[in-house]
Structure formats: C-alpha cells, structure tokens
Amino acid sequence: MSDSNTILKIDDLHTHYDTPQGTVRAVAGTSLEVHRGETVGIVGESGCGKSVMLRSILRIVPHPGRIIGGSIEFTRRDGETVDMVKLDPNSRKIRSIRGDEIAMIFQEPMSSLSPVHTIGDQIIEAIVLHKSVSNTEARSIAIEMLGKVAMPRPEQIVDQYPHEISGGMRQRAMIAMALSCEPRLLIADEPTTALDVTTQAQILDLMRRLQSEFNMAIMFVTHDLGVVAQMTEHVVVMYMGQVVEAGSVKELFTAPRHPYTHGLLHSIPRLGQRKLGRRLVSIKGSVPDPFARPSGCPFHTRCQYNDGDRCVREEPALREVMPGHSARCHYAETLGLQGVDKPAEAINA
Amino acid sequence: MLPYVAKRSVQMLVTVFVISIIAFIVIQLPPGDFVNSYLATLSGGQIVTQDAVAALRAQFGLDDNLAVQYFKWITNLLQGNMGISFQYQRTVIDLLSERLPLTLAITIPTAFFVYAVSIPIGIYSAVRQYSPLDYVFSLVGFIGLAVPNFLFAIIMIYVTSRYFGGNVGGLFSPQYELAPWSIGKVLDMMQNMSIAILIIGTSGTAATIRVMRGMLLDELSQAYVETARAKGLSEWRLIMKYPVRVAISPVLSTIGFTLPALISGTEITATVLNLPTTGPLLLNAVRSQDMFLAASIIFVLSILTVIGTFISDLLLVWADPRIKL
C-alpha cells in the first residue's frame, strides 16, 4: 500500500510507560499511513493511546514514556525519508522537523499558549526558528497568518496576551502558529474538544479551508465521530494502544468490521431514534486497567461477540478485510455488523 | 504605570504613618521605662534618690503622656531628628549613619548571593527532578533550612579558628580594626564579609531553592511547554523562556520581605558574628528600653519593608502581564 504519496508511515510502534506500579503499554503495536494532502481521523476513547502515539511522532512523549520498538518514517520536503524513532529527541535534526514540517495543535487553547508572552511573540519565534527571515519580516508573516485564520484585527491581536482574547481566538492563534511554516503534516490533538459547538464548527471549517490552501496532510484526533465524518476521508479506530480498524469514512460508517467500531457508531444519539423504537446502545463495561491488559483480543472483555475461546487466547492481527479496509478481529468477515448512515451535515468551506 | 506608582506612593505614606504609631506603642508596652532598666544596671550600693530619678525622667521627657511623647518624636522625626539614644548618649541619626551603611554593605550582596545561587539551583533541581544532584541540593537545602543561622555561625567560627587559624566575626581583622581606610582594609573587609554573607544567606538560599523548584515543577507540565517543544525549540532555551519566566513570579514577590528580613532578621547571627550592623543595635535597644533608638530602627525597617514590597509589586507587574494595574 505504501507509495510515493505516503508522507508518514508508522509501523508496529510501541510506546511504554514504566511506572512504579508496572509498565503501561500506551501504544502497543500501532501501524498506520498518512498520504500527502489527506486527512486521517483517529478515534478512540480517552486513554486509548491516541495522544501518546501523536507525541511519539514528534518525539515529545513526556517522561517516563519511551518508544521501545517500531518505526515512524517521515518523508521530508526534500524527499529524504527519516525514521523519527532513530533520532535523538533533542537533536538538531528532529528540531528542524518539529514545527517546520510537522506542526501540532493541542486540545486546550487556554493553556497551550504561554500566559506571559504576546501572541505575536510566540508565532514570530516559530517563524524565526525555521526560516531565515528578520524579526520584522517574521512579524508581517505572523500578522498575515493571523489574517488567514480569520482573526479579527490581526495587527492588534499580534501584540496582545492570550488572556485578553477568547478561547476560539486562541485556537485560531494556535493554528496560525502551527501553519506559519507551512508544514507538510499537521497533527491536531482534539483541537475543538474544549470549544463550544459554534466555535467548533468555525474552527473545523477553517481547518478544511487551510488544508486545501496549504495542501497539507492532517492527522485529526477526536472522540467525536460526527467531527470525523465531517473532516476526514480516512479513519483509524484505536483501542488500548492498537489500531483495531482502519478504512475510508464511508466504509467504516456503513460497514464496520470490528465490534468496537460498531459499538462506537451505535452509541451516538440520533434524531428520530426514539420514534423508531431504537434505544441508545452503549459499549458495556469500561476500558480495562492499563496495568492488567486482557489476554488475547484486548477487546474481548467488552465484546458481545466474544467466543470465550479463541478471542481470549489468541491476539488477532490487523489484516485487510477489503481493499483499503483493515480490522483487528478474528471474525471481521463473518460478523456482518450493521453500519449507520454517514452524517450528512458535512461542512462546506 | 504612573498613576499606579502615584496611588501606591500615597498608600505607602499612610502605611508608614500607621507603622510609626505602632512602632512607638510597641516599644512602650513592656513594664517600666529606660530609667528603670538604667537603674537596674547601676552597680549595687549606689544610692539613687527619688529626686534624682524624677530628674532623669524629666530630662528624658518620660513624664509626658504617650500621645505627647509620640507627637514630639514624630515632629522631630519629620525634621530629620530621630532623638537621642539614652544608652549611648548619642543622637540616633549618628548611630544609624554609622551602622546602616555597613548593614547595607552586607545585606545587599547577601540578597544577590541568595538569588544568584538559589534560582539556578532551583531550576536545575526542577528540570532534573530526582537526579542525584537534585537529591544533593535538596539534602543540603533542608539542612540549611533546619540549622539556625546563629548556630551555623558558631560552628563556622569554631571550624575556621580551630582548623584554619583564621578569624571569623566582626567586619575587620584586629590589625585593621582601627586603621584608616586603605586597600588592605577593604580587601580584609570583603574577606570577612564573604563568610558573613555565606552564613546569613544560607537559610534564605535554601528556602528560595525550594520555592523555585516547586513552582517550576508545576509549570514544566503545563501545555504551553509542550507547545514550545513541538515548535522545535531546544530544551534549555524553551525552559528558560517559558516555564521559568512564569515560575519566577512568586520568587520575585519575596524580594519585598527579603530586604527587611536580611537587615533585622539577623540580630542573633550578627551578634554572634560581632558584626557592627543594626541588628545587634536593635536587640540592645529593645533590651534596655532605649525607646527612641528602638522605635527609630523599627521605623526605618518598616520603611524598607514598604519599599521592598513596592519594588516586588512592580517586578511582578513586569513579569506577569496578567496582573492588571
């Protein structure tokens, strides 16, 4: 499946946390690919390893987490392919990729910007770091970027502090900062979770528009399947540090192959549900204790299709069930899981 | 900024006025007055008549009621006259102008020493939390906090004189004590001072290390640090620019009370070290109820506290734009 269009290829990534209580396998064999200009949605419950996986890409996994295996191949602008896992996390090389070729925006616009530096200072810093421009030029680039993210009065905002502007505006500032060096890949870690619905729609709209303008790939992490349907072409579903299903949005929504994806899809409330006599289904139980990983398929403790034998004994591999659609379930082909309609309210740029 | 400074200046004047009243009353609170304690120090056998005592009281103006005494003191003070020390039989101004410069000569370098040592160590300890050096600094820091400075002074005096034959205590070695100012005397003073600074600054350094370390640990896990890291900044550069800048605010706010603490908080240590500073002078004045001297020193210290607080407020406004004037 790998071709010249692939810009990021994660293969069997393992990131573990050694704690006094034991080792947590936060990322336990994740594999995925991102192609040029494509948006990949990454979905999963809290604690499924999404955030750690993203931080592994940039090598900014907080202590005591560390990558213990696998590879993360990133194709740079000049065509060079580097394995991020092999780089020293403090090396000049990885720092020249961070913020320049791979940029990241975070969940909390309230705390993701320094409270004691102006918006402009923080954007200009990123520009000066990666581009050989003067401070004055960087400042005009920063103002231009703020304009591109539809920030009102960019010339004034550039000299303001984060506490002086609203949450939505802060997230716009974060996006402006991330895009200031025109990255090839933008990693967005739940960028709209902390925002209210109206602001969320504006930010998503903005990201779509900027994506086509900059022709960058986006890895979009969320636990909101509605957002996935609006924003992405490909979806990767994660459970306990592993990819359990991956495929196009359409495939995944209409014909899920993994019981976990099926559960997620059916736990979204829908209008008219009650009239049709359908109840909201939830996935039974909760995410297992990370220190006591279930044997076999990690999902068997919560799966209604658990056969009590193979599922408990043998860990399924991620395999292709249809071209471009893979799932990590022994019975992916035979369960015949019911999909849902893809939400129609896609945002038009 | 200017209206803020003006507003604060007026507040400071009011504060200082209130302090002057409190300082004066506090000095009067212990039973008896200077004449009592003066008589108590006279060698036994001397007979002092009631008339003589009354004459002394009248001479020192101790017969007037408290309000009158305060009024006399404060009007004189405003004209730059702090009264006379009963005990030393010299003007308070005279005594202070002798002691204050030396006090400042010790305390200002001590303050610099405290911050210059503790801030870098605090930063290192936080960034390399639980590293061997962090443990070493923490251990040394806790000992520094737990051992009273005067005890540390006594140990230092013992160790230097026992093992190095050196002389600790006082600001000058005996040969320079009465000599006129010369390069040799200055060098000698600096040598003696460095030991005094080390002793007086220990607990402040230890405390500031703990504050700096704790504050920075809180900030290091903040999301904006991760943002800076994802930007591609090098680790030390981002730590110095972002979390340290935020974590330093509470340390700056301590400068306000460090100033007076260094001047008055060292009475016992300064007495042990025989330093000619205001500390021992105040201690003596309070013990012998030398009221004008004691009240004046307390008054000067209070002004320093008020000024120190003002300085740290200004520093905080500069360091943290979220603080509105």
Contacts between the chains, C-beta under 8 A, distances in Angstrom:
chain1	res1	chain2	res2	distance
A	58	B	229	8.0
A	58	B	230	5.7
A	60	B	226	6.4
A	60	B	229	5.0
A	60	B	230	6.0
A	62	B	221	7.6
A	62	B	226	7.7
A	90	B	234	7.0
A	90	B	235	5.7
A	95	B	232	4.4
A	95	B	233	7.4
A	95	B	234	6.3
A	96	B	232	6.7
A	97	B	232	7.4
A	98	B	229	7.4
A	98	B	230	5.8
A	98	B	231	6.6
A	98	B	232	3.9
A	99	B	230	6.2
A	99	B	231	3.9
A	99	B	232	3.7
A	99	B	233	8.0
A	100	B	232	6.2
A	103	B	230	7.2
A	104	B	227	7.9
A	104	B	230	4.3
A	106	B	223	5.7
A	106	B	226	6.8
A	106	B	227	6.3
A	106	B	230	8.0
A	107	B	223	7.9
A	108	B	223	5.2
A	111	B	222	5.9
A	111	B	223	4.1
A	111	B	224	6.2
A	112	B	223	4.4
A	112	B	224	5.7
A	112	B	226	7.5
A	112	B	227	4.8
A	113	B	224	5.7
A	113	B	227	6.8
A	114	B	224	4.5
A	114	B	227	7.8
A	114	B	228	7.4
A	114	B	242	5.1
A	114	B	245	7.7
A	114	B	246	7.3
A	115	B	224	7.4
A	115	B	246	6.7
A	115	B	320	7.6
A	115	B	321	7.8
A	115	B	322	5.8
A	116	B	245	5.5
A	116	B	246	5.6
A	116	B	319	7.0
A	116	B	320	5.6
A	116	B	321	6.0
A	116	B	322	7.4
A	117	B	241	7.8
A	117	B	242	7.5
A	117	B	245	7.7
A	122	B	227	7.9
A	125	B	231	7.0
A	125	B	233	7.4
A	126	B	231	4.8
A	126	B	232	7.4
A	129	B	231	6.7
A	129	B	232	5.6
A	129	B	233	6.7
A	130	B	232	6.5
A	161	B	321	4.9
A	161	B	322	7.1
A	163	B	321	7.9
A	163	B	322	5.3
A	174	B	227	7.5
A	177	B	227	7.9
A	177	B	231	7.5
